[in-house]
Amino acid sequence: MDDLVERDDAREVLPIPRCRQLLGDEAIGLTGADIDVIRRHAHVLAHTLLEVFLQQQTDRE
């Protein structure tokens, strides 16, 4: 798997206020930097899961 590099506009796609909304009560007490770290981890995890899924589909063919 290639190293994932976040696009420059990725923060605009899912801004911190939207992340706070999605996290709900879990975001209480978290700083913007904390939310940004969570957003980045979620982004990488989502892409990793997609890579695994696509690889499994390729292996089945």
KOLTI-138876 format. One record per atom (N, C-alpha, C): x, y negated, z; residue in three letters; residue number from 1; atom name. Coordinates in nm, 4 decimals, decimal comma, padded with zeros to 6 digits. Layout:
<recs>
+----------+----------+----------+---------+-----+-------+
:        X :        Y :        Z : residuo : num : atomo :
+----------+----------+----------+---------+-----+-------+
:        X :        Y :        Z :     ALA : NUM :    CA :
...
+----------+----------+----------+---------+-----+-------+
</recs>
This chain:
<recs>
+----------+----------+----------+---------+-----+-------+
:        X :        Y :        Z : residuo : num : atomo :
+----------+----------+----------+---------+-----+-------+
:  00,0837 :  00,1170 :  00,0000 :     MET :   1 :     N :
:  00,0000 :  00,0000 :  00,0000 :     MET :   1 :    CA :
:  00,0883 : -00,1234 :  00,0000 :     MET :   1 :     C :
:  00,0525 : -00,2194 : -00,0787 :     ASP :   2 :     N :
:  00,1271 : -00,3439 : -00,0824 :     ASP :   2 :    CA :
:  00,1002 : -00,4242 :  00,0446 :     ASP :   2 :     C :
:  00,1988 : -00,5060 :  00,0827 :     ASP :   3 :     N :
:  00,1765 : -00,5966 :  00,1947 :     ASP :   3 :    CA :
:  00,0681 : -00,6961 :  00,1562 :     ASP :   3 :     C :
: -00,0216 : -00,7202 :  00,2492 :     LEU :   4 :     N :
: -00,1299 : -00,8134 :  00,2214 :     LEU :   4 :    CA :
: -00,0863 : -00,9547 :  00,2551 :     LEU :   4 :     C :
: -00,1061 : -01,0425 :  00,1629 :     VAL :   5 :     N :
: -00,0762 : -01,1833 :  00,1835 :     VAL :   5 :    CA :
: -00,2069 : -01,2588 :  00,1695 :     VAL :   5 :     C :
: -00,2379 : -01,3356 :  00,2709 :     GLU :   6 :     N :
: -00,3637 : -01,4094 :  00,2705 :     GLU :   6 :    CA :
: -00,3596 : -01,5221 :  00,1683 :     GLU :   6 :     C :
: -00,4643 : -01,5311 :  00,0893 :     ARG :   7 :     N :
: -00,4750 : -01,6407 : -00,0067 :     ARG :   7 :    CA :
: -00,4827 : -01,7730 :  00,0684 :     ARG :   7 :     C :
: -00,4384 : -01,8782 :  00,0025 :     ASP :   8 :     N :
: -00,4416 : -02,0109 :  00,0644 :     ASP :   8 :    CA :
: -00,5827 : -02,0560 :  00,0983 :     ASP :   8 :     C :
: -00,6793 : -02,0156 :  00,0175 :     ASP :   9 :     N :
: -00,8168 : -02,0596 :  00,0405 :     ASP :   9 :    CA :
: -00,8980 : -01,9629 :  00,1267 :     ASP :   9 :     C :
: -00,8343 : -01,8609 :  00,1828 :     ALA :  10 :     N :
: -00,9073 : -01,7611 :  00,2616 :     ALA :  10 :    CA :
: -00,9725 : -01,8228 :  00,3847 :     ALA :  10 :     C :
: -00,9084 : -01,9220 :  00,4433 :     ARG :  11 :     N :
: -00,9660 : -01,9858 :  00,5621 :     ARG :  11 :    CA :
: -01,0941 : -02,0601 :  00,5283 :     ARG :  11 :     C :
: -01,1043 : -02,1082 :  00,4057 :     GLU :  12 :     N :
: -01,2254 : -02,1781 :  00,3639 :     GLU :  12 :    CA :
: -01,3402 : -02,0803 :  00,3424 :     GLU :  12 :     C :
: -01,3080 : -01,9572 :  00,3062 :     VAL :  13 :     N :
: -01,4106 : -01,8558 :  00,2817 :     VAL :  13 :    CA :
: -01,4804 : -01,8181 :  00,4117 :     VAL :  13 :     C :
: -01,4044 : -01,8040 :  00,5184 :     LEU :  14 :     N :
: -01,4602 : -01,7696 :  00,6492 :     LEU :  14 :    CA :
: -01,3970 : -01,8614 :  00,7542 :     LEU :  14 :     C :
: -01,4508 : -01,9822 :  00,7670 :     PRO :  15 :     N :
: -01,3924 : -02,0795 :  00,8593 :     PRO :  15 :    CA :
: -01,4137 : -02,0398 :  01,0058 :     PRO :  15 :     C :
: -01,3352 : -02,1007 :  01,0926 :     ILE :  16 :     N :
: -01,3396 : -02,0709 :  01,2359 :     ILE :  16 :    CA :
: -01,4814 : -02,0838 :  01,2936 :     ILE :  16 :     C :
: -01,5567 : -02,1891 :  01,2636 :     PRO :  17 :     N :
: -01,6927 : -02,1970 :  01,3200 :     PRO :  17 :    CA :
: -01,7807 : -02,0776 :  01,2800 :     PRO :  17 :     C :
: -01,7664 : -02,0301 :  01,1574 :     ARG :  18 :     N :
: -01,8447 : -01,9135 :  01,1136 :     ARG :  18 :    CA :
: -01,7982 : -01,7889 :  01,1877 :     ARG :  18 :     C :
: -01,6680 : -01,7761 :  01,2080 :     CYS :  19 :     N :
: -01,6156 : -01,6623 :  01,2847 :     CYS :  19 :    CA :
: -01,6709 : -01,6635 :  01,4266 :     CYS :  19 :     C :
: -01,6741 : -01,7818 :  01,4876 :     ARG :  20 :     N :
: -01,7303 : -01,7942 :  01,6231 :     ARG :  20 :    CA :
: -01,8762 : -01,7482 :  01,6245 :     ARG :  20 :     C :
: -01,9497 : -01,7881 :  01,5232 :     GLN :  21 :     N :
: -02,0904 : -01,7496 :  01,5136 :     GLN :  21 :    CA :
: -02,1031 : -01,5978 :  01,5021 :     GLN :  21 :     C :
: -02,0199 : -01,5369 :  01,4194 :     LEU :  22 :     N :
: -02,0252 : -01,3916 :  01,4016 :     LEU :  22 :    CA :
: -01,9845 : -01,3173 :  01,5284 :     LEU :  22 :     C :
: -01,8884 : -01,3718 :  01,6019 :     LEU :  23 :     N :
: -01,8420 : -01,3078 :  01,7248 :     LEU :  23 :    CA :
: -01,9399 : -01,3269 :  01,8404 :     LEU :  23 :     C :
: -02,0222 : -01,4293 :  01,8321 :     GLY :  24 :     N :
: -02,1220 : -01,4538 :  01,9364 :     GLY :  24 :    CA :
: -02,0581 : -01,4772 :  02,0719 :     GLY :  24 :     C :
: -02,1121 : -01,4114 :  02,1749 :     ASP :  25 :     N :
: -02,0628 : -01,4292 :  02,3114 :     ASP :  25 :    CA :
: -01,9166 : -01,3887 :  02,3272 :     ASP :  25 :     C :
: -01,8689 : -01,3012 :  02,2416 :     GLU :  26 :     N :
: -01,7293 : -01,2577 :  02,2493 :     GLU :  26 :    CA :
: -01,6329 : -01,3732 :  02,2218 :     GLU :  26 :     C :
: -01,6805 : -01,4784 :  02,1550 :     ALA :  27 :     N :
: -01,5946 : -01,5920 :  02,1208 :     ALA :  27 :    CA :
: -01,5837 : -01,6940 :  02,2338 :     ALA :  27 :     C :
: -01,6676 : -01,6805 :  02,3356 :     ILE :  28 :     N :
: -01,6638 : -01,7758 :  02,4465 :     ILE :  28 :    CA :
: -01,5269 : -01,7682 :  02,5136 :     ILE :  28 :     C :
: -01,4649 : -01,8815 :  02,5281 :     GLY :  29 :     N :
: -01,3347 : -01,8881 :  02,5942 :     GLY :  29 :    CA :
: -01,2163 : -01,8660 :  02,5023 :     GLY :  29 :     C :
: -01,2409 : -01,8331 :  02,3763 :     LEU :  30 :     N :
: -01,1311 : -01,8134 :  02,2821 :     LEU :  30 :    CA :
: -01,0965 : -01,9452 :  02,2146 :     LEU :  30 :     C :
: -00,9687 : -01,9666 :  02,1929 :     THR :  31 :     N :
: -00,9248 : -02,0864 :  02,1219 :     THR :  31 :    CA :
: -00,9418 : -02,0659 :  01,9722 :     THR :  31 :     C :
: -00,9279 : -02,1742 :  01,8986 :     GLY :  32 :     N :
: -00,9312 : -02,1642 :  01,7531 :     GLY :  32 :    CA :
: -00,8218 : -02,0728 :  01,7021 :     GLY :  32 :     C :
: -00,7053 : -02,0771 :  01,7667 :     ALA :  33 :     N :
: -00,5938 : -01,9899 :  01,7273 :     ALA :  33 :    CA :
: -00,6286 : -01,8433 :  01,7528 :     ALA :  33 :     C :
: -00,6953 : -01,8155 :  01,8655 :     ASP :  34 :     N :
: -00,7382 : -01,6781 :  01,8949 :     ASP :  34 :    CA :
: -00,8342 : -01,6277 :  01,7876 :     ASP :  34 :     C :
: -00,9290 : -01,7122 :  01,7516 :     ILE :  35 :     N :
: -01,0270 : -01,6760 :  01,6490 :     ILE :  35 :    CA :
: -00,9571 : -01,6528 :  01,5158 :     ILE :  35 :     C :
: -00,8575 : -01,7355 :  01,4855 :     ASP :  36 :     N :
: -00,7834 : -01,7209 :  01,3601 :     ASP :  36 :    CA :
: -00,7107 : -01,5869 :  01,3550 :     ASP :  36 :     C :
: -00,6527 : -01,5454 :  01,4666 :     VAL :  37 :     N :
: -00,5843 : -01,4157 :  01,4717 :     VAL :  37 :    CA :
: -00,6839 : -01,3029 :  01,4471 :     VAL :  37 :     C :
: -00,8002 : -01,3106 :  01,5095 :     ILE :  38 :     N :
: -00,9033 : -01,2082 :  01,4898 :     ILE :  38 :    CA :
: -00,9474 : -01,2063 :  01,3441 :     ILE :  38 :     C :
: -00,9669 : -01,3243 :  01,2860 :     ARG :  39 :     N :
: -01,0083 : -01,3332 :  01,1459 :     ARG :  39 :    CA :
: -00,9051 : -01,2699 :  01,0545 :     ARG :  39 :     C :
: -00,7786 : -01,2976 :  01,0802 :     ARG :  40 :     N :
: -00,6715 : -01,2409 :  00,9977 :     ARG :  40 :    CA :
: -00,6665 : -01,0885 :  01,0100 :     ARG :  40 :     C :
: -00,6813 : -01,0375 :  01,1330 :     HIS :  41 :     N :
: -00,6812 : -00,8922 :  01,1530 :     HIS :  41 :    CA :
: -00,8003 : -00,8273 :  01,0826 :     HIS :  41 :     C :
: -00,9154 : -00,8895 :  01,0917 :     ALA :  42 :     N :
: -01,0340 : -00,8356 :  01,0242 :     ALA :  42 :    CA :
: -01,0148 : -00,8349 :  00,8730 :     ALA :  42 :     C :
: -00,9523 : -00,9389 :  00,8217 :     HIS :  43 :     N :
: -00,9250 : -00,9488 :  00,6782 :     HIS :  43 :    CA :
: -00,8333 : -00,8351 :  00,6329 :     HIS :  43 :     C :
: -00,7258 : -00,8130 :  00,7064 :     VAL :  44 :     N :
: -00,6316 : -00,7066 :  00,6714 :     VAL :  44 :    CA :
: -00,6982 : -00,5699 :  00,6840 :     VAL :  44 :     C :
: -00,7738 : -00,5494 :  00,7907 :     LEU :  45 :     N :
: -00,8420 : -00,4214 :  00,8102 :     LEU :  45 :    CA :
: -00,9405 : -00,3937 :  00,6976 :     LEU :  45 :     C :
: -01,0164 : -00,4936 :  00,6575 :     ALA :  46 :     N :
: -01,1124 : -00,4756 :  00,5483 :     ALA :  46 :    CA :
: -01,0421 : -00,4360 :  00,4191 :     ALA :  46 :     C :
: -00,9321 : -00,5030 :  00,3891 :     HIS :  47 :     N :
: -00,8586 : -00,4700 :  00,2671 :     HIS :  47 :    CA :
: -00,7952 : -00,3315 :  00,2755 :     HIS :  47 :     C :
: -00,7481 : -00,2939 :  00,3924 :     THR :  48 :     N :
: -00,6901 : -00,1613 :  00,4107 :     THR :  48 :    CA :
: -00,7952 : -00,0532 :  00,3887 :     THR :  48 :     C :
: -00,9135 : -00,0731 :  00,4450 :     LEU :  49 :     N :
: -01,0212 :  00,0244 :  00,4263 :     LEU :  49 :    CA :
: -01,0614 :  00,0358 :  00,2801 :     LEU :  49 :     C :
: -01,0650 : -00,0758 :  00,2101 :     LEU :  50 :     N :
: -01,0954 : -00,0716 :  00,0668 :     LEU :  50 :    CA :
: -00,9882 :  00,0044 : -00,0101 :     LEU :  50 :     C :
: -00,8622 : -00,0175 :  00,0237 :     GLU :  51 :     N :
: -00,7521 :  00,0541 : -00,0420 :     GLU :  51 :    CA :
: -00,7648 :  00,2051 : -00,0196 :     GLU :  51 :     C :
: -00,7954 :  00,2450 :  00,1035 :     VAL :  52 :     N :
: -00,8104 :  00,3872 :  00,1354 :     VAL :  52 :    CA :
: -00,9271 :  00,4459 :  00,0569 :     VAL :  52 :     C :
: -01,0396 :  00,3769 :  00,0555 :     PHE :  53 :     N :
: -01,1563 :  00,4240 : -00,0178 :     PHE :  53 :    CA :
: -01,1251 :  00,4400 : -00,1661 :     PHE :  53 :     C :
: -01,0637 :  00,3390 : -00,2255 :     LEU :  54 :     N :
: -01,0325 :  00,3451 : -00,3687 :     LEU :  54 :    CA :
: -00,9321 :  00,4555 : -00,3993 :     LEU :  54 :     C :
: -00,8374 :  00,4776 : -00,3102 :     GLN :  55 :     N :
: -00,7403 :  00,5850 : -00,3308 :     GLN :  55 :    CA :
: -00,8098 :  00,7208 : -00,3250 :     GLN :  55 :     C :
: -00,9028 :  00,7373 : -00,2330 :     GLN :  56 :     N :
: -00,9773 :  00,8633 : -00,2241 :     GLN :  56 :    CA :
: -01,0592 :  00,8869 : -00,3503 :     GLN :  56 :     C :
: -01,1168 :  00,7822 : -00,4049 :     GLN :  57 :     N :
: -01,1941 :  00,7959 : -00,5281 :     GLN :  57 :    CA :
: -01,1040 :  00,8375 : -00,6432 :     GLN :  57 :     C :
: -00,9847 :  00,7816 : -00,6496 :     THR :  58 :     N :
: -00,8885 :  00,8158 : -00,7546 :     THR :  58 :    CA :
: -00,8429 :  00,9606 : -00,7399 :     THR :  58 :     C :
: -00,8205 :  01,0041 : -00,6156 :     ASP :  59 :     N :
: -00,7755 :  01,1411 : -00,5907 :     ASP :  59 :    CA :
: -00,8809 :  01,2441 : -00,6299 :     ASP :  59 :     C :
: -01,0065 :  01,2093 : -00,6213 :     ARG :  60 :     N :
: -01,1149 :  01,3020 : -00,6547 :     ARG :  60 :    CA :
: -01,1300 :  01,3219 : -00,8049 :     ARG :  60 :     C :
: -01,0816 :  01,2269 : -00,8822 :     GLU :  61 :     N :
: -01,0985 :  01,2349 : -01,0276 :     GLU :  61 :    CA :
: -00,9968 :  01,3221 : -01,0906 :     GLU :  61 :     C :
+----------+----------+----------+---------+-----+-------+
</recs>
